[in-house]
Amino acid sequence: MLFNYLKTSLRSLLKHRLLTTINLVGLIVGITASMIIAVYAHHILTFDLFHARADQVYMVYKERVTPNGVQPTYDTWIPLRRQLQMDYPQIGAATRLAPLDGSVIVDNEVFEEGFQFVDPSFFEIFDFPLIHGNTEAPFSDPNSVVLSKELAIRLFGQENAVGERLSIRESFLEFEKDYIVTGILEDYPSNTSVEPSMVFPIESIPDFQNYADYWDGSFLFTYILLPEKGDRGQLEAAFPALVEKIWDERTRNNTNLKLLPLAEVYDTMVGDVDNAYLMSYIGLALLVIAVFNFMNLSTAKAIDRAKEIGVRKVLGAFTSSIRVQFLIETIVVTVIATMVSAGLVVLLLQPINELLEMEMSLTLIPSLHLAVGTVVFALLLGILAASYPAFYLSNIKLNELVKSKKGGQSASKARNAMVVLQFAISTTMIIATLGINRQIGFMVNTSMGFDKERIVLNASVADFETEEIGETRIKAFKDHIRNTAGVSDMTVSRHIPAQWTRSFLFARPQGWEGDPMRMRYTYMDAQFFDAFEIPLLEGDGFLPDHNGHQRETVIVNEAALAAFGWEDIQDKVVMIGNNQLRVVGLVKDFNFESLREEVAPTLMMHRTADHAVHQYISFKTPLSSSAKILAQLEEQWSSLGAQTALEYNFLDDQVARLYQDEMRLLSLTKWFTILAVFIAALGLYGLSIFVIERKRREICIRKVMGASLVELWLLITKKFVALYLIAFLVGATGAYFFLTQWLENFAFRSNISVGVFIVALLAMLAMIVTTISYKTIHAGRVNPVTYLRDE
C-alpha cells in the first residue's frame, strides 16, 4: 500500500506540473532562507559556548557609580586575580588576559599582530587544546609562546613551528623580547570572544612583578571559574567587603564588582544578540509563508480532486488511508525541497559570509545533529503542510464531496485567512526594512559635528626601531606631509572621531565635594578643532603649538559642561587628582562614536604636534589626487626606516563602519524581505490560476453578455486587493510596534515616517496586480467557446 501511495503521489505531482513547480520553488526558497538564518542565529546564540564549562566561567568587571550614572568598565587590576583566589576559596581557577599589540619579528621580517598575555590557568578555564607541544604545560619555558595554527603557517610556513624563535616589540607597555614557540593550538570555532592567536605567559612581561600590588590602574581582563552557577549571586554579595578592604569605604560606595557570565559577553562587548532573535522570527515568517503557499495550492488542488476522494470512499477507502495519501504526497515534495535547500546552503554560505563579513560554518553544528535535524525537519514540515488537506478534507462526508459545497466554502475561508497572513508578514517585513534603512541613512548622513572628508594615517614612534629614532623620524614625516602639495588642514592627535579608544580618568570641578567623575580624555595639537571644523562655543582655545604643551589647560565639550553643573567656563578649573587644569575652551558636542550612543563628557588636552603621545595624523586632500599623495607618503614612510607598512583610511569610511551591525541587519532583512515577497507572489500566481479555473464559466458568460476586459480583470483582482488591505492594517500595526522598540536602542534616531507605510502599500499592490494580471487578461481574451463547449 505504501508503494501504491507513493506511486499515486508521484503521478499526481507530475500531472499538475505547474503547481508542483510553484510549490517546490516556493518551499526551496523558504527553506533555504530559513536554514541560512538558523545557521546565523546558531552562530550568535552559541557564542563562547563550545567551552566545556562555559556556564561556570565569568568575567569580573567593575561598575563606577558617578553623578552621571553607573558606568560599567571591563578592564581590571593586575593583583585582582590573586586577591580573589585568596579571599574566596570557592573560585576554582582564575586567569588574567591582557590583549596588547605590536610587531612580531621573524628572520628580520616584521608583522603587525595582536598578543594575548595570560596565566597558565587560561588553558584550564578555556578549551583551546594543542595539536603540537605539551598539552599539560603549554608554557614549558618562562619565555614561551603558543601560536594558532593559522599564525604558525603565516609566520613560519609550517604548522608545527614548535622550537622556532621570534621577537616581539610591544607598543603599550613598550618592551622588546625574544620568545620560543612551545605549542600550536588546534583550530577553534570562529564564534568566540576570546581569540588566542599568539599567547604569552603574563609573567614574562619585563618588570611585571613590580606591579603585583598595583591597584591604581587597570588594563587587563580577569576570568574566573566557579564550581556551580548558583555561586554567582553569593560571590557578588561578598564583593563590597573586598573593595573596602583593598581601598576604603568611599571607594566601596562608588565601585561595584560584578560577574558577567561568559554566555553574555557577546551581547555586552561584541554584538547584539537581539539581531539573532529578530532574524529567527524572520526565518520563521519565511517558513510560514512558504508552508501556507503549499497548503493553499494543495487545498485548491485537493478540492478539484473531490471526485477522486469520493470514488475512493465509495470503493471502501478508510479516512486514514486518504490522509496517508495526502501526507505521502506532501512529504515527497518537502523532502525533495529540503534536500535541495541543504545543498544550496552549503553552496551559498561562503558568499553570504563575505557579504556579512562573518565566519559562519556548518562545522559548528555536530554532523549527526545536522543530519538528523534535517530529516526530522523535512518530515515535520511535510506533516504540517499536509495537515489541512489531509485531516480536514478526508473527513468531509461523501454527499458534500460530490456537491463540492462545504469543502469548497470552508477551504476558501481557510485560503483567504492564509493569504491575509502571508500578505501581513510580507508587509511587516517591507516596512521594517524601509524603517531600518531610513535609520541607517539618518546615522550615516547626519552631521556628527565634525568634518568627515579627511584621510587618517596611523603612525607613531612605536613603528620604528627605538623610541628615540621614532621621535626624530615621525617629526620628519609630519614635516614632509605639511610640505606635500595638495595637503591641507593637517592635525595630529591621540584619538580621532570613529577611532576613539576608551581612555578614562577621574576629574572633578574645583570646589566639588563629592566623588570625582570618570570621564573620557584625549590629547591633540592646537589645530585639531579648526581642522575638523568643530566649533568653539566659548573661550580662546589652545595657544599655538610653539607655546609648549600647555599642561595646565583643558577644553571641555558640552556634555562635560552639563556633567559638572556649569553654565559657562568663565574662571572654571578642572581637578585631576591634585593637578589644576584651567578651562580655556568649550566645544560643541561631536559624536566620536556612533549615533547609537549619547555624547560622553570628554576632557581634551593639548600636546604639541611632535609629542610621542599622538598616534593619528589626519589631513584633507582633493579626492582626485588622494591616490597619488598616499603613494608618495607610503614611499616616504618606507624610506624613513619604518618597520611596519603605513596604515591609512578615509574617515568617512571609518564612520560608516561604526554601523557594521546595523548594516549587516539591513542587508539580511533586505534580502529576506525580497524572498518573502517573491514567495508570496509565487503562491499568489498559483492561486490566481486556481481561482480563474474555478471562475472560467462565469468569465465566459460575462464576456458573452458584453463584459469588457477591464471588468473581467476587476472581477478577479478586487478580491485579492480587498484581502491585502486587511493584511496591510495587520502588517503595518506590527511593523510600527517593531520599529518603535528597535529605535529605542539609538540615542539619535529618525522618526517613523508615513512614507515607509505608503511605499510598502504601493509596492505590495503593484506586486499583487502584476502577478495576477497576466493570467486574468489571458483568460479574458480566450474565446468563450473554448471553455463552454464542454459544459
N, C-alpha and C positions, 0 to 999 in steps of 0.2 A: 504493500500500500504506500509506503514511504517513497519508493521508487516511482510509483504511479503519480503520486502527488508532485514529485519533483519534475517529472516529465511534463505533466499538465501545466505546471507553473512556467516552465521554460517556453512551452508552446504559446501560453497566454502573453508572456513578455515579448516574444517575437512577433506575435500577431499585432500588438499595439506598439510598434517600434518607436513612434514619435513620443508617446507618453513615457515609454520606458527610458528613452534617451533623456528626456527632460528630467525625469525622476533621478536617473543616475548622475547627470551633470550637477543638478542641484545638491544631491547628497554628497557627491565628491567634493564640491566646493565648500559646503558647510562643514563636513567632517575634517577636511584638510585644515581649514582655518581654525577649527576648534582644537585640533591636535597641536597645531603650532602655538596657539595660545596656552594650551596645557603645558607645553614644554617651557614656555616663557614664565608662566606662573610657578611651575615647579622649580625653575632656576632661582627665582627670587625667594619663594617661601621656604626653600630648604637651604638658604644661605647659612653657611658655617655648621650645618647640622650633620655633615659627614664625619665629624669627630665623634668617637665612640661615647665620650662623656660630655657631649655638648650641653646637656641640660644641667650639668653641675659646674660649668665654667662661667665666671663672672668677671667683668671689667670693673675695677674700682675707679670711681670718679668723684669729683667734688662739685658741690653747688655753693656759689658765693651769694650770700644774702646781702643785697645792697639796696640803697634807697631807690634805685632804678628797677628793682625786682630781683628775682632769683636768676642767676646766670650759671648754667651748667658748663663745666670745662672738664676735659677728659685726660689732660696730662697730669701726672702725679710726681711725687718727690722720690729721689733715689733711695732714701732709707725706709720708705713705707713698706716695702716687701718684708724686710727683716722685722720691723716693728709689728706688723700684722701677725706673722708667724710666732713671735714671742708672746703676744698678748692673747691670741686666740688659737689654741691648740686644735680646734675643730677644722681649721684650714688644712686640707690635705697637702697641697703644693701651691707654690706661687712663683710667678716669673715676671721679670721686667722685660719690656720690649721698647728699645729706643730706635725709632726709624730715622736714620740720618742719610746723607747723600754726599757724593763727591766723585773722585776719579779713581779708577782701577788701572794699574799699570801692569801689563803683561808683555815681557820682551820689548820694552820701550814703546809699546803701543798703548794709547790712553783710551779708556772707555768711561763714559758717564753712567753711573749706576746708583741705585738706591741700596742702602745697607740696613740690616737689622741686627742690633746688638741685644743678646738675650742671656738669661741664666740657663744653665744646663737643664733645669726642670721644664723648660719650654717644650722639650720633646716628650715629657711625661704628660703635660696638660693637653697638648695638641697632637693630632695624629698626622705627622709628617714623616713616614718611615724612610729609611735609607735603602738604596739599591747597591751602594758601594760604601765601604767603611764600616766602622764598629757601631752596630745598632744600639749596643748597650751604653756606649760612651762616645757620642759623636765628636765631642771636643776632647780628643785624646792628648792634645798639647795646648798649653796656655795661649799659643798664637795660632790656633786652628781656625779654619773657615769651612763651612758646609755650603755647597752650591746646589742650586736647582739643576736638573739635567739639561734644561734648555740653555742656561747660562754657561754651564761647563762646555757645551759644544760650541757656543759662540766665542768663548774666551780662549779655549784650548784646542778646539777642533775635534774633540772626542768626549764621549760620555763619561768614561772612567778617568777622571782627572785627579784621582787621589795621589798625593805626593807632589803635585805641581805647586809652584810658588807664584805669589802675586804680591803686589804692593797696593796700598790704598792711601789716598790723600783726602781726609775728611774735612768738609768745609765749615761745619757748625762749631765743632769743638777744636778745629784747627790742629790736627795732628797727622803725621805720616808714619806708616808702619808696614812691616813685611809679615805675611801670613803663609801658612802651608795648608793645602786642601786636604782635609781628613774625612770628608764624606760627600756623597752625592744623593740628593733627595729624589724619591720617586715622583713621577708626575702626580699632581694633586688636582682636585676639582677646581674649576675656574670660579665657582660661586663661594668665595671665601674672602673675608675681610682682612685676614692675616695672610700675606703672600710672601713667604720666605724665598728669596732668590739668592741672597748672599748673607749668611748668618754667622755672626762672630760671637764669641763669649764676651759678655759685657765687662767682665773683669779685665779684659785685655786692653781696654781704653787706657792710655797713659794717665797716670795720676788719678785713676778712678777712685782708689781707696781714700784719697784725700777728701772726697765728697761723701763718704759713707754716712756722715751725720749732718749733711747739708739740707736743711729744711727751708731755706729761703728762696728756692727756685725749683721749677719743675719742667721737665721736657720729655718724659718717657711715660709709657703706659704700664699699668700693673694689672695682671690677671691672676685670679685665684681659683682653686679647685675645692669645692665643698663636697662633703660626703653625701649630703641629701639636699634636695631642693628646699625643704622646709626651713633650713638653717638661714636662709637669706634675711628674712624679717628679723630674726633673733639677733643676727650679727649687726644689721643696720641700727638696731635699737641700742647696741653697745658702743657704736662709733663715737657719739658725742663725748663720752668719757675719754676716749683715746685722743680726740682733738684737744681737749682741755689739758690732758697730760703732756702732750707734745708742745703746745703753745700756752694758751691761757683761757680764762673764762670768756673773755671778749671774743677771741677767735672762735671758741665753741659756739657762740651765739650767731656768728655770721658765716660759719663754714659747716656744710653738711657733707659727710662722706656717704656715698651711695654705692650700690651694686647694680650694674647693668648686665642682665643675662646675655650670654653670647648670641642667642637667637634674636635679640632685639638690636644688635649692633648695626645690622644693615639699615633698618628703618631710622636709626638715630644718626648714623655717621656716613652712610654710603648712598642710599637712595630712599625711595618712598614705597613702602610695601603696599600702600593703598592702590598703587598702579596695578599691582598683580591681581588684587581683588577686582578692580574695575575691569581689567581685561578678561578675567574669568567670567564675569557677568556678560561681557560681550560675546565670549565664546559660547556660553550657554544660549544667548539670544540667537546667534547664528545657527546653532543646532536646532533650536525650536523652530526657526523659520524654515529650515530645510526639512525637518520632520513634518511640519504642518503642510508644506507643499506636497510631500509624499502622501500624507493622509488625505488631503483634498483630492488629489488626482486619483488615488487608489479608490476612494469612496465614489467619485464620479464614475470611474470605470466599473466599479462593482455594481452600481445601480443599473448600468446598461447590461450587466450580466445577470439581471434578475431572473430571466428565463432559465439560465444555466442553474442558478441556485434552486429555482422551483422544480426543474426536471430532476435534479439530484435528490430533492426531498421526496418527490413522487416515487422515485425508484428506491426509496428507503434509506437515503443518506442520513446519518445522525447529525445533529447540530455540531457535535465535537469534530466530526470529520470535515465539515465545511470550514470550521475555524482553523483546523490544521492546514487545510488547503491554502487559505489566505496567509497564514503565518509563514508557511514554507515559501510561498511566492514572494513575500516581503523580505524574508531573511536572506533569500538568494540575492536580491538586489542590494541589501545593506551590507552583506558580506563582501560582495564584489566592490562596492563603493568604499568600504573600509580598507580593503587590501590596496586598492589603487591609491587611496589617500595616504596610507602609511608610506608607500613608495614615494609619493610626491613630497611628503615631509622630509624624508631623507635627502631628496634632491634639492629642496628649497632652503634647508636650514642654513647652509653656508652663506648664500646670498642674503638671507634675512639677517644673519649675524653681522655681515658687512654693512648692511643698511642701518642697523640699530647700534653698531659699534659695541656688540656684546660677544660673549663666548658661550652661547647655549650649546648643549651637547646632549644627545640621547644616551651617552655613556653614563650620565649622572643617574639614570634610572636603571635599576637592575634588569638584565636582559630577560630573565624569567618573568618578572613582574610586567615588563613591557609586552611580551608575547601573550601572556595570559590575559592581561588587561585589554589588549586589542581584540582578542577573540570574544571575551565576555562583553566588551563594548558593542561589537557588531551584533551579537545575539540579542542583547537588551534593546539596542536601537531598533532591530527588526521587529521585536515583540511590541515595542512602543508604537512604531509606525503602523503596525497591522492591527492595533488594538481596536480602532473604531470599526473598520470593515469586518474584521474577524469576529468580534464579540458582540457587535450590535446587529449588523445585517443578518448574521446567521440565526438570530433569534426572532426575526420577523416572520409572522405567520404566512402560510402558503398563499392564501387569497390576497393578502396585502402585497406580496411579491408580484403576483400576476397583474394586479391593478396598478402597481408601481406608485401607490399614493403615499402611504405612511412613510415608507422607506425614503421616497424621494423628497418629501417635505422635511422630514427630520434631518436627512442628510444635508439638505440645502441650508437649514438653520445652522448646523454644525460647521458647514463650509464657510458661511458668512462670518461666523464668530472667529474662525481661524484666520480668514483673510483680514479681518479688522485687527487682530492681534499682530499679524505679520506686518501690516502697514504701520501700526503703532510703534512696534520695535524699530522698524526702519526709520520712521520719523524722529524718534528719540535719538537714534544714533547720528542722523544727519544734523539735527540741531546741536547736539553735544559737540560734534566735531567742529561745526562752524563756531561755536562758542569758545572752544579751546583754541582754535586758530585765531580768533579775534583777540584773546588774552595774550597769546604769544606775540602776535603782531604788535599789540599795545606795548609789551615789555621791550621788544627789540627796537621799536621805532620811537618810543617815548624818550625825551631827553633825560639823561641820567645826571645832568648837572655838570657835565664836562665834555670836552671835545674828544670824540672817539676816532677821528680821522688821523691817526698817528701810527707810526712804526715804533715798536718797542724792542730794544736789544737787551738781552740778559747777559751782562758782562760784569765781572768783579775780579778782585785781586786773587781770589781762590782759583782762577783759571790759569794761573801762572805757577812757575816752579816754586817760588817763595813769595811771601807777602811783600818783602822789600822790593823784589823785582816787579811784582804785580802792581804796586802803587805807582812806580815810575812809568810803566808801560800803559796802564789804564789811563793815566793823565795824558800821555802822548796820543792814545787812541781817541780820547774825548776832544783833544785839540784838533785832530785830523777831521773828526766829524764836523766840528764847528766851521772848519775852513772848506768843507766839501760843497761845491756848487749845487744848488737845489735844496739844501738842507736849511730848515728854519725852525725857530721855537724849540731849540734843544733844551732839555732839562734832565736832571738825574735825581733819583730818589730810591729809598729803600723798598717802597711799595708803589704800585700803580693801581688805579681802579681796575677791577676784574681780576687782579692778581694780588689781592690784599691779604697777606698772611695774618694769622691770629696772634698778634703780639699785644700783650696787655701789661698794664702797670696799675698801681693803686695811687689815686690822686684825690685831693680834696681842696675846696676853695679856702683861702686864708680866713681863719676865724671859725671854720666849721668844727663843731663839737662832736659830731657823730663819726662813725667809721668811715674810712676813705672808700671811694668808689672805684671799682675795677673798670678801667677804660682802655680802649684801643689807643695805640700810639704809633707814630711813624716819623721818619726824617725825610727831608727834601732840601734841595737848594732854593735859593731865593727866587728863581724864575718859575718854579713849579706851577703856581696858581695862574700866572699870566699865560704860560704855555698851554695849560689845559683849559683855559678860559673859565676858571672857577671864580665867580665874583667875590670880591672882598667887600663885605657889607659895612664893616666898621674897622677903624684903626688904620695904621700905616703899613702893616705887614712887616716882613723881614727886611733888614737892610741888605744891600748888595753883598755878594759873596766875599768881596775883598775886605769887608769889615770883620771877618772872622766867623767862628762857629755860632756866636750868639747863644751860648748855652743857658743864658738867663732869660730867654724869651720863649713864648709859645703862642700858636694860633689855634683857636678852637672852632668847631663847627656849631651850627645852630642847636643840634641835639645835645652837645656838651653844655652849651649855654643854659638850656632848659633843665638839664640834669643838675647843674649847680644852683639853680633857682635864681639866676641873674636876669636882669632886664637889659643890661648893656655890659660892655667890657671896660668901661671907664675906671681906671685905677684898680683893676682886678688883678689878683695874684693866685696862681695855682701852686699848691704844695704837693711835692712828690717826695715823701719821706721828710727830710729836713731841708730839702732844696726848694728855693722860691723861684718860680718862673713867672715873669711879668707877661700878661696877656697883651699882645701887640696887634691882634687882628681877629676878626670874626668872619668866617667864610660861609657862604650859603651851603646848606646841606647838599651833598652829592652822593649818589649811590655807588659805593665802591664794591658792593655785592649785588646780587640780582634783586629785582623789584619784588621778589617774594619776601624779602627781609626789610624791616624798618631800618632807617639810617641810624647807626650806632654812634653814641658820643665818642668823639675822637680828638686826641691831642696831637698837634703837628708841630714838630720842632725842626729848627734849621741846622743843617750841616753843609759846609761848602761842597761844591761840585767834585772836588778832588778827594773827599773823605772816603775812607775804605768801607764805611757802613753801607754805602749805596750799592744796589745790585742792578738797577734798571736805568738805561739811557733811552729816552724817547724823543722823537722829533717829527716834524712834518716834512713831506716832500710831495711833489706832484706825482699822481699815480702813474703817469706815462713814463716817468724816469725812475720809478722806485726800484725796478729790477736791476737797472744799470748801477744805481747808487749802492744797493745791497751787495752786488757782486764786487764793487770796489772796496767796500768795508770788509767783506769776508777776506779779500786778498790782503788788506792792511792788517787785519786781526792775525792772520796766519804769519805774516812777516814779523810781527812783534814777538813771536815765540809762544803764543798761547797754546796750551796743551789740550784744549778742547775746541770743538767746532763752535763758530759763532751762532748763538741761538737768537732767533728773532721771530716776531709775529706781528700781525696787523691788529691793532687794539679792537677795532670793530668786530673782527672775527672772534677775538677772545671774549668780548662781551656776549656775542651770540652763543658761545659755548657755556656760558653761565646757565643757559636754559636747555641743557642737553636732555635732562629728564623730561621736561615738558615737550621738547621737540620729538623725543622718542615716543611719548604718549600720543602726540598728534599724528605722527607717522603711522602708528599702529591703528588708531581709531579711524584715520582717513581710509586706509586700505581695506579695513574690515567693514567699514560703512559701505564702501563701493561694492564689496562682495555681498553684503546684506541686501542692498538694493537689487543687485544682479540676480540673487536667488529669488527674491520676491517677484521680480519681473519675469523670471523663467516660469515660476509657478503660475503667475497671472496669465502668461501666454497659454500655458497648457489648460488652465481653467477656462479661458475665453474660448478655446477650441470646443471644450465640452459644452459650454453654455450655448454657443452658436449651433452646435449639432442638435441640442435639445430644442432650440427655437427655430430650426430650419423651416418647419411647416409654417409657423407664424410669420417668419420673414417673407416667405414666398407669397403667402396670401396677402400680406400688407402691400407687397410690391405689385401684385396683380390689381389690387384695389387703388393703386396710384401713389403709394408712399414713395417719397424721394429717398435718395441715398443718404442725405443728411438725417432724415427722420429715422431711417433704419440704424444709422450709426448711433444716434442718441438713444435708441431703444436699448442697445447693449451697454453703451458707455455710462449712462446715467446711474445704473445700479452700482457699478464699481466706484464711481465718483462719490456717490452717497455713502458707501461703505468707508471710503477713505476719509471723508470729512468727519465721520465719527472717530475713526482711528487717529486723525490729526489732533483732536481735542485731548485724547488719552495720551498720545505720544508727546505733545507739546507740554502738557502738565508735568509728566515725568522728567522731561529734559530741563524744564525750568527749575525744578527742585534739585536736580543733579548739579546744574551749573551754579546755583546759589550756594550749595555746600562746597563745591570744588573751589570756587573763587574766594571762599573764606580763608584759604591757605595762603593768600597773597596780600602783603601789606599794601601794595599798589595794584589796583585791578581796574579793568574796564567794566562798563555797565553791561547788563544783559539786553542787547539791542532787539527791538521788534523786528529788525531787518532779517535776523537769522531765522526767525519763525516764518517770515514771508518767503524767504528763499527756499526753505525746506518744503513749504506748502506747494510752491510753484514747481519745484523740482520733482516732487512725487506725483503731482498731477500730470506733468509732462511725461513722466515715465509711464503712468497708467494709460494715458491717452495714446501714446506712441505704441505701447505694447499691444493693446487690443485693437487698434485701428486697422492694422494690416488684415487680420482675419475677418473683421467686421465688414470692411469695404469689399474684400474679396467675396464674402457671402452675399453682399448686397448686389453685386454685379452678375452673379450666376443666373442663368436662365431658369425661371421657376419650374419649367417643365422637367429639368434635370432632377429636381428633388420630388416634385409632386407626381411624377409618372408611376412611382412605386406605391403610392398611397391607395 
